[in-house]
Amino acid sequence: AFDDVLHLAPDDVGSLNNKGVVLKSLAVSQTICSQIQEAKQSYIDSVATSDNALKYAPDSVLTLNNKGNALHHLAALQTSCGQTEEARQNCVESIAAFDDALKLAPSYVGALSNKGNALQRLAAVEIACSQHGQAQRAYEAAIAAYSKALTYSPENARIMSNKGGLLISLFQLQASQGLAEE
């Protein structure tokens, strides 16, 4: 259906954005069904669809956020497949998409929280690559993103839980490196 609409109106940003979201959702389902290659392709197609929408509406905060989410989920899949370099690159691109959204809407709690999630994923990739200093910096940046989100949504339990979990992860990383403070 999206392709039919986009054939008639290729610059319909709403349809492009929705198609990107549906492709990301398809990739999640494919991952659950162990259709790994298909899921990777659906994530890639989701990102490409977001990029297409951004050609017509470069200031679309929603599209930038959706692109960041697709890249973050692709990085998670790549991490589970041992593709750490690809995962690292997609984490970096995901964070950049969230940063672009936040330049346009600094108080957008969804983008702040999603940026924290992507930074948490980046930290996990860095740990897998034994890059503990970079992992610590990613954890600290993720905690800062969650803290900022909480300034706009102070009673958001999910963000509080994510931040709390990251504080524990950061402490464990520091303890494993002999850096933790009592």
Backbone hydrogen bonds, N-H to C=O, Kabsch-Sander energy under -0.5 kcal/mol:
donor,donor_aa,acceptor,acceptor_aa,energy
5,V,1,A,-2.1
6,L,2,F,-3.1
7,H,3,D,-1.7
8,L,4,D,-1.4
9,A,5,V,-2.7
12,D,9,A,-2.0
13,V,11,D,-1.3
16,L,12,D,-2.4
17,N,13,V,-3.1
18,N,14,G,-2.5
19,K,15,S,-2.6
20,G,16,L,-2.2
21,V,17,N,-2.1
22,V,18,N,-2.5
23,L,19,K,-2.6
24,K,20,G,-2.0
25,S,21,V,-2.4
26,L,22,V,-2.6
27,A,23,L,-2.2
28,V,24,K,-2.0
29,S,25,S,-2.1
30,Q,26,L,-2.8
31,T,27,A,-2.4
32,I,28,V,-2.1
33,C,29,S,-1.7
34,S,31,T,-1.8
35,Q,30,Q,-3.3
36,I,34,S,-1.2
39,A,35,Q,-2.4
40,K,36,I,-2.6
41,Q,37,Q,-2.1
42,S,38,E,-2.3
43,Y,39,A,-2.6
44,I,40,K,-2.5
45,D,41,Q,-2.8
46,S,42,S,-2.2
47,V,43,Y,-2.4
48,A,44,I,-2.5
49,T,45,D,-2.4
50,S,46,S,-2.2
51,D,47,V,-2.8
52,N,48,A,-2.2
53,A,49,T,-2.3
54,L,50,S,-2.4
55,K,51,D,-1.0
55,K,52,N,-0.7
56,Y,52,N,-0.8
56,Y,53,A,-0.8
57,A,53,A,-2.1
60,S,57,A,-1.9
61,V,59,D,-1.1
64,L,60,S,-2.4
65,N,61,V,-2.5
66,N,62,L,-2.5
67,K,63,T,-2.7
68,G,64,L,-2.4
69,N,65,N,-2.3
70,A,66,N,-2.4
71,L,67,K,-2.5
72,H,68,G,-2.4
73,H,69,N,-2.7
74,L,70,A,-2.4
75,A,71,L,-2.4
76,A,72,H,-2.1
77,L,73,H,-2.2
78,Q,74,L,-2.8
79,T,75,A,-2.6
80,S,76,A,-2.0
81,C,77,L,-1.0
82,G,79,T,-1.7
83,Q,78,Q,-2.9
84,T,82,G,-1.4
87,A,83,Q,-2.4
88,R,84,T,-2.9
89,Q,85,E,-2.2
90,N,86,E,-2.3
91,C,87,A,-2.3
92,V,88,R,-2.4
93,E,89,Q,-2.3
94,S,90,N,-2.3
95,I,91,C,-2.8
96,A,92,V,-2.1
97,A,93,E,-2.1
98,F,94,S,-2.2
99,D,95,I,-2.7
100,D,96,A,-2.4
101,A,97,A,-2.1
102,L,98,F,-2.5
103,K,99,D,-1.7
104,L,100,D,-1.1
105,A,101,A,-2.0
108,Y,105,A,-2.1
109,V,107,S,-1.1
112,L,108,Y,-2.1
113,S,109,V,-2.9
114,N,110,G,-2.7
115,K,111,A,-2.4
116,G,112,L,-2.0
117,N,113,S,-2.2
118,A,114,N,-2.5
119,L,115,K,-2.6
120,Q,116,G,-2.2
121,R,117,N,-2.2
122,L,118,A,-2.5
123,A,119,L,-2.4
124,A,120,Q,-2.0
125,V,121,R,-2.3
126,E,122,L,-2.7
127,I,123,A,-2.4
128,A,124,A,-2.2
129,C,125,V,-1.3
130,S,127,I,-2.0
131,Q,126,E,-3.5
132,H,130,S,-0.9
135,A,131,Q,-2.2
136,Q,132,H,-2.5
137,R,133,G,-2.0
138,A,134,Q,-2.2
139,Y,135,A,-2.8
140,E,136,Q,-2.7
141,A,137,R,-2.3
142,A,138,A,-2.4
143,I,139,Y,-2.7
144,A,140,E,-2.0
145,A,141,A,-2.2
146,Y,142,A,-2.6
147,S,143,I,-2.6
148,K,144,A,-2.4
149,A,145,A,-2.3
150,L,146,Y,-2.3
151,T,147,S,-1.0
151,T,148,K,-0.7
152,Y,148,K,-0.9
152,Y,149,A,-0.9
153,S,149,A,-1.8
156,N,153,S,-1.8
157,A,155,E,-1.0
160,M,156,N,-2.2
161,S,157,A,-2.7
162,N,158,R,-2.6
163,K,159,I,-2.7
164,G,160,M,-2.7
165,G,161,S,-2.6
166,L,162,N,-2.1
167,L,163,K,-2.4
168,I,164,G,-1.9
169,S,165,G,-2.4
170,L,166,L,-3.1
171,F,167,L,-2.3
172,Q,168,I,-2.8
173,L,169,S,-2.5
174,Q,170,L,-2.8
175,A,171,F,-2.9
176,S,172,Q,-2.3
177,Q,173,L,-1.1
178,G,175,A,-1.2
179,L,174,Q,-3.9
180,A,174,Q,-0.8
